[in-house]
Amino acid sequence: MTESIAGASIDSARRAVAARLADAGLDSPELDARLLVGHALQLDLTGLVMHGQRQLSDEEAQRLDALVQRRLAGEPVARILGHKEFWGLELQLSADTLVPRPDTETVVELTLEHLQAGGALARPLRIADLGTGSGAILLALLSELPQAFGVGTDINTAALTTARENARALGLDDRAALVACSYASALAPPFDLIVSNPPYIPSTDIADLAVEVRAHDPLRALDGGRDGLDAYRALIPQAASLLRPGGAVIVEVGQGQSDDVAGLMSETGLASDSSATKADLGGIPRAVMGLKKRP
């Protein structure tokens, strides 16, 4: 493709890239093309519009072609760009972190709805995000809760480095602490809220995931064991012991797992029922909440 776009205008190159991605059957080829062209030329949307008739140099064409080849091989655009927007926040990614997905925003939504119902949005709160990865959930909540302090944990220290950089870039590092441990094993009570997007894909299903996921997201952040519930069996009892009375644990779950996770919460004494869930845009229950009963 390099020869065909060298000397072409930016607009023509973008259309050529979009057509190539569409022919490969990739979703959202026009958006992907705009992002890849912008990244290759270091131009935002305004820059692409303003300079649409400028011709690409041979070097720019080669750089763009290399990015397109990566996308055609199944690498997600967010990985190629090195960042992803989540809850309106731009987060840097690394090989040790998941790409944040819109489904995970249901955890943030359910948490904020719970706090609003209890009149606690403006209160000082202590939050833990177990398996924080890029820090997506923790930083989204801190951006909405100016009186809150959060602790993010991850067993992968490289992921914590990425989360720390994101907190610093967003000006939230003074209210975020990051701890290397398995889920909540190194934390001490009390917490008002505990959130998590743990690995929940059954081990035997990993091979059937889209290449964007199975080949590029860290396996440790995907593999939930034989039935996908291993992480919940570990973190829910930990969360129950750390929560204040009246506190909540809110977790993301996979398709068909909401009842099982609610059952695990009930076994540890947390109150959870069908009303304590939040569905994603596809109508799948995606976030599940358990409440620690007051004496």
Secondary structure as UniProt FT lines:
FT   HELIX           2..5
FT   TURN            6..7
FT   HELIX           10..23
FT   TURN            24..25
FT   HELIX           29..41
FT   HELIX           45..50
FT   TURN            51..53
FT   HELIX           58..72
FT   TURN            73..74
FT   HELIX           77..81
FT   STRAND          83..86
FT   TURN            87..88
FT   STRAND          89..92
FT   TURN            95..96
FT   HELIX           102..104
FT   HELIX           105..117
FT   TURN            118..119
FT   TURN            121..122
FT   STRAND          125..130
FT   TURN            133..135
FT   HELIX           136..144
FT   TURN            146..147
FT   STRAND          148..154
FT   HELIX           157..169
FT   TURN            170..171
FT   HELIX           173..175
FT   STRAND          176..180
FT   TURN            183..186
FT   STRAND          191..196
FT   HELIX           203..208
FT   HELIX           211..214
FT   TURN            215..216
FT   HELIX           219..221
FT   HELIX           230..242
FT   STRAND          243..252
FT   TURN            255..256
FT   HELIX           258..267
FT   TURN            268..269
FT   STRAND          270..271
FT   TURN            274..275
FT   STRAND          277..279
FT   TURN            281..282
FT   STRAND          285..292
//
